[in-house]
Amino acid sequence: MNPTPKPSALAETENVNSGAKSLCSEQNLETLTIQLLQKLPSYTNRASQRARRLSRSSQVYSYMLVAGKPEFIPLPLNLEEYNADASKSAASGVEQVFFTTLERQYIGKKVVELQQFHWLLLTKTQSGWQLVMMFSQVGSYSQQQPLSPPRDSSNGTVAQGVKAWLRDCEAGSLRQ
């Protein structure tokens, strides 16, 4: 048993004890996303640091520098094609957010900057906003090269950063 609770668990307890209600579940998608993207680089970089294996020195890791302005014009959804649980998600109101990130990798003494394009699918539940799925494409920031094919990045470090931020937001532990 771990005697030290996670900071988010402490925040949830304090939030419940004070009778305060989380502002995140009451926010509209645009307001929530703007706040999320301001903090996403630090949340993503922490997720990336936790994922590192200390015993492997040959792995290359990206550092997120900035997350760009979100766009909210939705695409038609047919999530059943990608996910068995998608019919439940589509019925409950999936919201779409598009945003870019600028990331930097250090390979030897060379710096490589990458621009990632993200399609984030969120839904509002009784317990707050939840990530449904996420897709990403990678491109070179400064060179005109084709984008990679879209990939399911729902378990990647950016998605982990989104999930952690949403958790902390619901717990009332975010600092403004």
Backbone as JSON, one array per atom type, in Angstrom:
{
  "sequence": "MNPTPKPSALAETENVNSGAKSLCSEQNLETLTIQLLQKLPSYTNRASQRARRLSRSSQVYSYMLVAGKPEFIPLPLNLEEYNADASKSAASGVEQVFFTTLERQYIGKKVVELQQFHWLLLTKTQSGWQLVMMFSQVGSYSQQQPLSPPRDSSNGTVAQGVKAWLRDCEAGSLRQ",
  "N": [[0.84, -1.19, 0.0], [0.51, 2.21, -0.79], [1.45, 4.83, 1.13], [1.55, 7.55, 0.54], [-0.55, 9.72, -0.95], [-1.47, 10.51, -4.37], [-0.91, 13.76, -5.83], [-3.16, 14.66, -7.26], [-5.2, 13.19, -6.1], [-5.19, 14.23, -3.54], [-6.0, 16.83, -4.12], [-8.57, 16.34, -5.08], [-9.8, 15.43, -2.74], [-9.58, 17.71, -1.12], [-11.14, 19.42, -2.64], [-13.65, 18.21, -2.5], [-14.06, 18.3, 0.25], [-14.14, 21.05, 0.71], [-16.42, 21.75, -0.5], [-16.44, 22.93, -2.94], [-17.12, 23.16, -6.41], [-15.82, 21.7, -9.35], [-14.63, 23.79, -11.9], [-14.12, 22.98, -14.45], [-15.87, 21.02, -15.57], [-18.02, 22.57, -16.04], [-17.29, 24.29, -18.0], [-17.35, 25.55, -21.4], [-16.43, 23.96, -24.51], [-14.54, 25.48, -26.01], [-13.38, 27.35, -24.19], [-12.32, 25.58, -22.29], [-10.47, 24.17, -23.9], [-8.65, 26.15, -24.72], [-7.44, 26.8, -22.26], [-6.37, 24.29, -21.67], [-4.48, 23.93, -23.79], [-2.61, 25.88, -23.19], [-1.26, 24.83, -21.01], [-0.49, 22.36, -21.91], [2.15, 21.73, -23.07], [3.89, 21.46, -20.76], [2.61, 19.39, -19.34], [2.71, 17.31, -21.24], [5.49, 17.02, -21.61], [6.22, 16.13, -19.07], [4.9, 13.65, -19.06], [6.35, 12.41, -21.07], [8.9, 12.33, -19.89], [8.38, 10.56, -17.77], [7.97, 8.25, -19.22], [10.42, 7.48, -20.12], [13.12, 5.2, -20.35], [15.64, 4.57, -18.18], [17.76, 2.88, -18.62], [18.19, 2.75, -21.34], [19.98, 4.4, -23.63], [19.82, 5.09, -26.28], [17.38, 5.92, -27.21], [15.25, 8.34, -28.77], [13.78, 11.33, -27.79], [11.07, 13.59, -27.85], [10.56, 17.05, -27.14], [8.0, 19.07, -26.21], [7.43, 22.29, -27.33], [5.51, 24.29, -27.77], [1.95, 24.61, -27.97], [-0.43, 25.11, -30.48], [-3.02, 27.43, -31.63], [-6.37, 26.41, -31.18], [-8.75, 24.76, -33.39], [-12.18, 24.39, -34.22], [-13.96, 23.42, -36.12], [-15.88, 20.79, -37.05], [-15.25, 17.47, -38.39], [-17.01, 15.0, -40.36], [-18.06, 12.19, -38.46], [-17.25, 8.75, -38.17], [-16.77, 6.74, -36.14], [-17.04, 4.05, -35.52], [-15.62, 2.58, -37.28], [-13.04, 2.67, -36.33], [-13.03, 2.01, -33.62], [-14.38, -0.2, -31.3], [-16.0, 0.6, -29.18], [-16.97, 2.95, -30.06], [-19.56, 3.59, -30.93], [-21.01, 4.09, -28.64], [-19.7, 6.38, -27.8], [-20.17, 8.19, -29.9], [-22.9, 8.51, -29.71], [-23.13, 9.84, -27.32], [-22.25, 12.42, -27.69], [-19.67, 13.57, -29.08], [-17.04, 15.83, -29.17], [-14.95, 17.78, -31.31], [-11.56, 18.77, -31.66], [-8.98, 20.52, -33.2], [-5.51, 20.93, -33.33], [-2.12, 22.17, -33.38], [1.26, 21.24, -32.61], [4.54, 22.27, -31.71], [7.53, 20.64, -31.69], [10.69, 19.57, -30.39], [13.56, 17.66, -31.13], [16.55, 16.12, -30.04], [19.16, 14.81, -31.66], [21.99, 13.24, -31.37], [24.25, 15.75, -31.94], [22.56, 17.25, -33.33], [19.72, 19.28, -33.94], [16.32, 18.75, -34.35], [13.33, 19.98, -35.52], [9.91, 19.42, -35.2], [6.61, 19.5, -36.46], [3.52, 18.74, -35.2], [0.28, 17.55, -35.98], [-2.8, 17.46, -34.56], [-5.8, 15.69, -33.88], [-8.23, 15.83, -31.75], [-10.6, 14.12, -29.84], [-13.19, 14.67, -27.73], [-15.44, 14.09, -24.99], [-18.19, 15.07, -22.96], [-18.86, 13.96, -19.8], [-20.61, 12.67, -16.88], [-18.66, 12.78, -14.97], [-17.03, 14.74, -15.89], [-15.0, 16.24, -18.56], [-13.76, 13.98, -21.0], [-11.18, 12.22, -22.74], [-11.79, 10.77, -25.83], [-10.72, 9.72, -28.26], [-7.64, 10.12, -30.1], [-5.9, 11.4, -32.86], [-2.89, 11.74, -34.73], [-0.55, 13.48, -36.84], [2.71, 13.76, -38.21], [5.05, 16.23, -39.19], [7.8, 17.9, -40.81], [9.11, 20.84, -39.4], [10.48, 23.07, -40.58], [11.05, 22.34, -43.19], [9.73, 21.57, -46.41], [8.14, 18.89, -46.45], [6.26, 15.88, -46.99], [3.44, 15.08, -44.86], [3.28, 12.61, -42.25], [1.32, 9.56, -42.37], [-1.96, 9.63, -40.79], [-2.1, 8.6, -37.38], [-3.28, 6.55, -34.7], [-3.1, 8.11, -31.78], [-3.94, 7.88, -29.22], [-2.88, 6.8, -26.91], [-0.47, 7.98, -26.65], [2.19, 10.32, -25.63], [1.23, 12.96, -25.79], [-1.54, 12.63, -25.61], [-1.59, 11.47, -23.07], [-0.76, 13.67, -21.61], [-2.97, 15.35, -22.07], [-5.01, 13.86, -20.79], [-4.05, 13.86, -18.14], [-4.11, 16.61, -17.57], [-6.88, 17.13, -17.8], [-7.78, 15.53, -15.69], [-6.56, 16.81, -13.47], [-7.75, 19.29, -13.74], [-10.47, 18.71, -13.27], [-10.2, 17.91, -10.65], [-9.71, 20.27, -9.46], [-7.17, 21.25, -9.07], [-5.61, 22.91, -10.61], [-3.51, 25.69, -11.26], [-4.07, 29.06, -11.91]],
  "CA": [[0.0, 0.0, 0.0], [1.26, 3.45, -0.91], [0.92, 5.76, 2.12], [1.54, 8.91, 0.04], [-1.52, 9.84, -2.04], [-1.1, 11.33, -5.51], [-1.38, 15.14, -5.67], [-4.53, 14.84, -7.77], [-6.12, 12.61, -5.11], [-5.29, 15.22, -2.47], [-6.81, 17.95, -4.61], [-9.97, 15.9, -5.12], [-10.29, 15.39, -1.37], [-9.75, 19.09, -0.68], [-12.25, 19.98, -3.4], [-14.87, 17.64, -1.94], [-14.22, 18.8, 1.61], [-14.47, 22.48, 0.74], [-17.73, 21.93, -1.12], [-16.28, 23.62, -4.22], [-17.37, 22.34, -7.59], [-14.83, 21.94, -10.39], [-15.08, 24.67, -12.97], [-13.86, 22.36, -15.74], [-17.04, 20.35, -16.12], [-19.0, 23.6, -16.39], [-16.78, 25.13, -19.08], [-17.62, 25.11, -22.76], [-15.27, 23.33, -25.15], [-13.55, 26.46, -26.44], [-12.68, 27.85, -23.0], [-11.56, 24.46, -21.74], [-9.36, 23.84, -24.79], [-7.65, 27.22, -24.65], [-6.71, 26.6, -21.01], [-5.62, 23.04, -21.83], [-3.33, 24.09, -24.69], [-1.6, 26.7, -22.52], [-0.51, 23.98, -20.07], [-0.19, 21.06, -22.51], [3.58, 21.39, -23.19], [4.48, 20.96, -19.51], [2.0, 18.09, -19.03], [3.24, 16.33, -22.19], [6.9, 16.79, -21.32], [6.29, 15.27, -17.88], [4.53, 12.29, -19.48], [7.49, 11.9, -21.83], [9.96, 12.02, -18.92], [8.0, 9.34, -17.04], [8.03, 7.11, -20.13], [11.81, 7.16, -20.46], [13.83, 4.11, -19.68], [16.97, 5.05, -17.84], [18.77, 1.93, -19.08], [18.36, 2.83, -22.79], [20.45, 5.73, -23.99], [19.69, 5.33, -27.71], [16.06, 6.4, -27.59], [15.11, 9.76, -29.07], [12.56, 11.86, -27.2], [10.67, 14.94, -28.25], [10.17, 18.01, -26.11], [7.01, 19.99, -26.77], [7.74, 23.68, -27.06], [4.29, 25.1, -27.75], [0.74, 24.09, -28.61], [-1.01, 26.21, -31.23], [-4.42, 27.84, -31.47], [-7.29, 25.32, -31.57], [-9.82, 24.95, -34.36], [-13.32, 23.6, -33.75], [-14.86, 23.03, -37.2], [-15.82, 19.32, -37.0], [-15.32, 16.59, -39.55], [-18.01, 13.95, -40.14], [-17.5, 11.09, -37.67], [-17.66, 7.36, -38.31], [-15.8, 6.15, -35.23], [-17.18, 2.59, -35.44], [-14.58, 2.03, -38.14], [-11.78, 2.67, -35.61], [-13.11, 1.65, -32.22], [-15.59, -0.97, -31.01], [-16.83, 1.35, -28.24], [-17.22, 4.27, -30.62], [-20.98, 3.9, -31.07], [-21.41, 4.71, -27.37], [-19.12, 7.72, -27.77], [-20.84, 9.05, -30.87], [-24.25, 8.78, -29.21], [-23.09, 10.7, -26.15], [-21.83, 13.78, -28.04], [-18.23, 13.73, -29.2], [-16.6, 17.15, -29.65], [-13.68, 17.67, -32.02], [-10.63, 19.89, -31.56], [-7.77, 20.38, -34.0], [-4.45, 21.84, -32.9], [-0.77, 21.77, -33.75], [2.3, 21.41, -31.6], [5.91, 22.35, -32.19], [8.36, 19.81, -30.82], [12.12, 19.55, -30.71], [14.3, 16.45, -30.8], [18.0, 16.23, -30.1], [19.73, 13.56, -32.16], [23.41, 13.55, -31.33], [24.39, 17.2, -31.77], [21.64, 17.86, -34.3], [18.39, 19.64, -33.45], [15.28, 18.55, -35.35], [12.04, 20.51, -35.08], [8.78, 18.74, -35.82], [5.28, 20.04, -36.21], [2.53, 17.67, -35.15], [-1.1, 17.96, -36.21], [-3.59, 16.59, -33.68], [-7.27, 15.68, -33.94], [-8.62, 15.4, -30.41], [-12.03, 13.86, -29.69], [-13.55, 14.75, -26.31], [-16.86, 14.03, -24.66], [-18.5, 15.54, -21.61], [-19.56, 12.93, -19.04], [-21.0, 13.11, -15.54], [-17.46, 13.04, -14.19], [-16.24, 15.79, -16.54], [-14.55, 16.02, -19.92], [-12.93, 12.78, -21.15], [-10.62, 11.97, -24.06], [-12.37, 9.6, -26.5], [-9.66, 9.25, -29.15], [-6.79, 11.17, -30.63], [-5.1, 11.04, -34.02], [-1.82, 12.71, -34.96], [0.33, 13.39, -38.0], [3.98, 14.45, -37.96], [5.69, 16.86, -40.33], [8.98, 18.68, -40.5], [8.69, 22.22, -39.16], [11.08, 24.07, -41.46], [11.22, 21.83, -44.55], [8.49, 21.19, -47.09], [8.08, 17.45, -46.63], [4.89, 15.4, -46.76], [3.08, 14.64, -43.51], [3.13, 11.17, -42.04], [-0.1, 9.18, -42.34], [-2.54, 9.77, -39.45], [-1.98, 7.42, -36.52], [-4.01, 6.63, -33.44], [-2.17, 8.54, -30.73], [-4.75, 7.94, -27.99], [-2.08, 6.39, -25.75], [0.83, 8.65, -26.74], [2.5, 11.25, -24.56], [0.36, 14.14, -25.85], [-2.83, 12.2, -25.05], [-1.39, 11.32, -21.63], [-0.76, 15.03, -21.08], [-4.37, 15.82, -22.08], [-5.74, 13.14, -19.74], [-3.59, 14.34, -16.83], [-4.62, 17.96, -17.37], [-8.32, 17.02, -17.54], [-7.92, 14.99, -14.33], [-6.21, 17.87, -12.53], [-8.76, 20.34, -13.86], [-11.66, 18.24, -12.56], [-9.88, 17.85, -9.23], [-9.57, 21.63, -8.96], [-5.79, 21.47, -8.64], [-4.86, 23.75, -11.55], [-3.25, 27.08, -10.86], [-4.33, 29.95, -13.05]],
  "C": [[0.87, 1.24, 0.0], [0.69, 4.47, 0.07], [0.84, 7.21, 1.63], [0.55, 9.01, -1.12], [-0.98, 10.73, -3.16], [-1.63, 12.74, -5.28], [-2.81, 15.34, -6.16], [-5.55, 14.28, -6.79], [-6.29, 13.58, -3.93], [-6.19, 16.38, -2.89], [-8.28, 17.58, -4.66], [-10.57, 15.92, -3.72], [-10.54, 16.81, -0.86], [-10.96, 19.72, -1.36], [-13.58, 19.49, -2.83], [-15.13, 18.22, -0.56], [-14.62, 20.27, 1.66], [-15.84, 22.76, 0.13], [-17.65, 22.65, -2.46], [-16.52, 22.66, -5.37], [-16.33, 22.7, -8.64], [-15.41, 22.83, -11.48], [-14.94, 24.01, -14.34], [-15.1, 21.74, -16.35], [-18.1, 21.35, -16.55], [-18.55, 24.45, -17.58], [-17.22, 24.61, -20.45], [-16.31, 24.62, -23.38], [-14.18, 24.33, -25.49], [-12.72, 26.98, -25.26], [-11.79, 26.78, -22.41], [-10.31, 24.19, -22.57], [-8.27, 24.9, -24.76], [-6.81, 27.08, -23.39], [-5.84, 25.34, -21.09], [-4.35, 23.27, -22.65], [-2.25, 24.98, -24.1], [-0.69, 25.84, -21.64], [-0.03, 22.67, -20.7], [1.3, 20.77, -22.67], [4.17, 20.84, -21.9], [3.9, 19.59, -19.14], [2.55, 17.0, -19.96], [4.7, 16.01, -21.9], [7.08, 15.94, -20.06], [5.92, 13.83, -18.21], [5.67, 11.64, -20.25], [8.63, 11.5, -20.89], [9.64, 10.74, -18.16], [8.14, 8.1, -17.91], [9.46, 6.67, -20.44], [12.33, 5.99, -19.67], [15.25, 4.58, -19.42], [18.06, 4.15, -18.4], [19.03, 2.03, -20.58], [18.75, 4.24, -23.18], [20.23, 6.05, -25.46], [18.32, 5.85, -28.13], [16.07, 7.91, -27.82], [13.77, 10.22, -28.52], [12.32, 13.27, -27.7], [10.33, 15.76, -27.02], [9.18, 18.97, -26.76], [7.36, 21.4, -26.34], [6.48, 24.52, -26.9], [3.15, 24.35, -28.43], [0.02, 25.28, -29.24], [-2.48, 26.46, -30.93], [-5.35, 26.72, -31.95], [-8.27, 25.75, -32.65], [-10.93, 23.97, -34.01], [-14.29, 23.19, -34.84], [-14.78, 21.51, -37.33], [-15.81, 18.66, -38.37], [-16.43, 15.59, -39.3], [-17.36, 12.76, -39.43], [-18.11, 9.75, -38.07], [-16.69, 6.56, -37.46], [-15.9, 4.63, -35.14], [-16.09, 1.9, -36.25], [-13.27, 1.84, -37.36], [-11.86, 2.04, -34.22], [-14.44, 0.95, -31.94], [-16.54, -0.22, -30.08], [-17.28, 2.7, -28.8], [-18.7, 4.59, -30.73], [-21.52, 4.54, -29.79], [-20.93, 6.16, -27.33], [-19.87, 8.66, -28.69], [-22.23, 9.44, -30.37], [-24.22, 9.78, -28.06], [-22.56, 12.1, -26.45], [-20.33, 13.97, -28.03], [-17.93, 15.1, -29.81], [-15.22, 16.99, -30.26], [-12.86, 18.95, -31.87], [-9.42, 19.55, -32.42], [-6.75, 21.39, -33.49], [-3.11, 21.3, -33.36], [0.15, 21.95, -32.56], [3.64, 21.53, -32.31], [6.77, 21.6, -31.19], [9.8, 19.84, -31.31], [12.71, 18.23, -30.26], [15.79, 16.76, -30.9], [18.54, 14.87, -30.49], [21.23, 13.8, -32.31], [23.56, 15.03, -31.04], [23.48, 17.96, -32.71], [20.28, 18.12, -33.65], [17.4, 19.48, -34.59], [13.97, 19.09, -34.77], [10.93, 19.87, -35.89], [7.5, 19.48, -35.49], [4.32, 18.86, -36.24], [1.14, 18.28, -35.28], [-1.98, 16.97, -35.46], [-5.08, 16.79, -33.91], [-7.72, 15.03, -32.65], [-10.13, 15.27, -30.33], [-12.33, 13.77, -28.21], [-15.05, 14.58, -26.15], [-17.05, 14.48, -23.22], [-19.34, 14.47, -20.92], [-19.98, 13.49, -17.7], [-19.79, 13.44, -14.68], [-16.55, 14.08, -14.84], [-15.87, 15.44, -17.97], [-13.6, 14.82, -19.97], [-12.41, 12.7, -22.58], [-11.25, 10.7, -24.62], [-11.3, 8.95, -27.36], [-8.82, 10.43, -29.56], [-6.0, 10.61, -31.8], [-4.07, 12.13, -34.24], [-1.1, 12.42, -36.26], [1.57, 14.21, -37.69], [4.5, 15.02, -39.27], [6.92, 17.6, -39.86], [8.57, 20.14, -40.38], [9.21, 23.17, -40.24], [11.2, 23.62, -42.91], [9.88, 21.41, -45.12], [8.53, 19.7, -47.4], [6.66, 16.99, -46.36], [4.69, 14.97, -45.3], [3.07, 13.12, -43.44], [1.65, 10.83, -42.14], [-0.66, 9.38, -40.92], [-2.39, 8.47, -38.67], [-2.81, 7.65, -35.26], [-3.0, 6.94, -32.35], [-2.86, 8.63, -29.38], [-3.98, 7.54, -26.74], [-0.69, 7.03, -25.76], [1.02, 9.68, -25.63], [1.62, 12.51, -24.59], [-1.01, 13.8, -25.26], [-2.73, 12.0, -23.54], [-1.39, 12.68, -20.95], [-2.17, 15.6, -21.02], [-5.14, 15.18, -20.95], [-5.35, 13.64, -18.35], [-4.11, 15.75, -16.55], [-6.11, 17.93, -17.06], [-8.58, 16.5, -16.12], [-7.65, 16.08, -13.3], [-7.24, 19.0, -12.56], [-10.03, 19.94, -13.1], [-11.43, 18.21, -11.05], [-9.75, 19.24, -8.61], [-8.16, 21.97, -8.54], [-4.97, 22.29, -9.62], [-4.68, 25.14, -10.98], [-3.43, 27.95, -12.08], [-3.21, 30.94, -13.23]]
}
